[in-house]
Amino acid sequence: MSQSLSPVLELSMQLMREPSVTPYDGACQDILAKRLTALGFDCQTLLFGDSQATGRDAQVKNLWAKRHGMPQHDTLQTPNTAEKKPVLCFVGHTDVVPTGDETLWTHPPFEPTLHDGYLYGRGAADMKTAIAAFVVALERFIGEHPEHQGDIALLITADEEGPSVHGTAEVVQTLRARGERIDYCIVGEPSSSKRVGDIIKHGRRGSLGGYLTVTGKQGHVAYPQLAVNPIHHALPALAELAATRWDNGNADFPPTSLQIANLNAGTGASNVIPQTLTAQFNFRFSTETTADALTASTEAIFAKHFANSEAHYQIDWQLSGQPFLTAHGALLAACQTAIAATTGEHATPSTSGGTSDGRFIAPMGAQVVELGVCNATIHQIDECVKVADLETLVTIYENILKNLLVKY
């Protein structure tokens, strides 16, 4: 590797060369464990799922790494309760989404390429560069503060872009069973919008999926009296679902939204009334409502419209994550201070966007934020990140570590 590459760029490119399409890690976590072990981290590989299976049940490789530091001493506490060891955890994923048609890429997706000040390749923004930035920040921080206060941990999964069943969710269950905790959590997702650090995600909406099946009776379009059209019977309920205002949101969250993502029916013939209609819809919901309330309201709408219907419906539900919010406190303050010191930027807290593995960490009682590079090209053809942003992110992470784990 050329000596002209910075440490964060070199490690980013090393990770990006691994074709770790979800739920596979390639050698990414082995690369990370080697670097972390040299820093004094205890690295554990946690395997969950079936090694013989594919898809949702496929085995997932996870890395839990932890380095113990010195206890903090708070002079405001009594001597018996003075010593505390906060745990600061960096959370990330080495898996990436599929590339799509590789012939459409300007540069091969798993051959990281530098061009005009940008690093191109799958994982450039989401999120191998953030993982590299944190490791390099740790190397600098521990080199300067080998006896830092509190513990530092990393939780790295290969199951974030997939079903998220055997990744962070199961690691958290294991940690809880062992009595381990996380106090501060930084998720390295690409949170920034136009400049690194302009946005910090300090919460996320919940995600509730509905899978609808409406069953009628197949027949000839010229003899509708002999058939039951599931499309006609489903449309009024779906229309009411789409028109309903679920709540008004609040100061931290926009109103709950519903989107119908897929709608399928038909045999392919223009003269056949189909037997079945299927639909997929998703709620992104605020703290103003609950998954149970949304489920009950949706079921009531369908029950009303199908009360006298010859068609039958069924809705299967999948709750992917509850909403969470990290209030203004030590972690958010440390991040905003670090960003201001590094870039002069005033970081704006936000709860917009999709879900992340932070939803599994927050129920542990942890303060959780997402902070990473810009998200303009995530999941796209020619995914890329500005090279200069990587060094900026390293410095931000290093300053956060100092703000939280160094007592002046």
Buried (B, 14 or more C-beta within 10 A) or exposed (E): EEEEBBBBBBBBBBBBBBEBBBBBBBBBBBBBBEBBEEBEBEBEEBEBBEEEEEEBBBBBBBBBBBBBBBBBEEEEEEEEEEEEBBBBBBBBBBBBBEBEEEEEBEBEBBEBBBEEEBBBBBBBBBBBBBBBBBBBBBBBBBEEBEEBBBBBBBBBBBBBBBBBBBBBBBBBEBBEEEEBBBBBBBBBBBBBBEBBBBBBBBBBBBBBBBBBBBBBBBBEEEEEEEBBBBBBBBBBBBEBBEEEEBBEBEEBBBBBBBEBEEBEBEEEEEEBBBBBBBBBBBBBBBBBBBBEBBBEEBBEBBEEBBEEBEBEBEBEBEBBBBBBBBEEEEBBEBBBBBBBBBBEBEBEBBBBBEBBBBBBBBEBEBBBBBBBBBBBBBBEBBBBBBBEBBBBBBBBBBBBBBBBBBEE
